[in-house]
Amino acid sequence: RSFLGAVDNRFVGIGNYKTVLGNTAFQLAVKNTLLFTLLCIPVLIIVALFCAVTLYKSKYGGIIKSAFLMPMALPAVSVALVWRLLFHSQGLLNHWLSGMGIDGNDWMNSGSAFWILFISYIWKNLGYDIVLWMAGLAGISSNIYEAARVDGANRFQELLHVSIPGIRQTIAFVLIMTIMWSFLTFDYVYIMTNGGPANATEIMATYIYKNAFVKYR
C-alpha cells in the first residue's frame, strides 16, 4: 500500500518515502523524538536512583516516596493542563514575576517549550522509577552493607560495589520500562504544546496523528 498513490492507487514506487523523508516537519519530529528519549532516559534513571538510595534508609523515606508517586496518580491530561496554565503567557509564573517587577515571557511559544515539556515529564514519572529502584535495593541483604563498612567502604563505594551489582536485574527492568514510557507521551505533548511552536516539540506520535486523522494523509 505504501508504494501506491494515496488518491488514485497508482504505483509510485518509493515516491511516498521520498516525500515523507524529505519533509522538514517529519525530520524535526524524528529529531525531537530521539532527543527527548535520549535525554529523558538517562536523566530519569540517574535522578531516580540517587533519590532511591537517599530515601531507602531514611526515617521519612516512605512519606517522601508517596509524595513522589502523587504525580503518577494524576491523569496525563490534567498534568499537561496544569503545566500549560503555569507557563502560559497570562499564566501563574508570569503573574508572580510581574508581582516582583520582572517582565514575563510567552514560555509555551518560545524555545523554552521543549525544556518545559522535558522537566514536566521527569517530574511526573520520577516516582515510578524511584519505587522500582527501592524494590531492587530491598533485595540486598543488610549483612553485605555491614561487611562493606567493616572493610572501610564509604557511601559512594557502597553504591558502586554493593548496591549497583546487587540490582543488576532491576537495572534491566527499569531501563526497559523507562524506554517504553518515554514513547507513550502522545496525549501529554498534544495537550501541552500540540507540537508547537513551529514544530519545536513535535514528536513522531503527534506527527503521525495529525497527518493521519487531521490532514487525512
Sequence and secondary structure as in RCSB ss.txt:
>XXXX:A:sequence
RSFLGAVDNRFVGIGNYKTVLGNTAFQLAVKNTLLFTLLCIPVLIIVALFCAVTLYKSKYGGIIKSAFLMPMALP
AVSVALVWRLLFHSQGLLNHWLSGMGIDGNDWMNSGSAFWILFISYIWKNLGYDIVLWMAGLAGISSNIYEAARV
DGANRFQELLHVSIPGIRQTIAFVLIMTIMWSFLTFDYVYIMTNGGPANATEIMATYIYKNAFVKYR
>XXXX:A:secstr
 TTB TTT  B TTHHHHHHHT HHHHHHHHHHHHHHHHHHHHHHHHHHHHHHHHHT TTHHHHHHHHHHHHHS 
HHHHHHHHHHHHSTTSHHHHHHHHTT     GGGSTHHHHHHHHHHHHHHHHHHHHHHHHHHHTS HHHHHHHHH
TT  HHHHIIIIIHHHTHHHHHHHHHHHHHHHH  HHHHHHHTTT STTTT  HHHHHHIIIIIS  
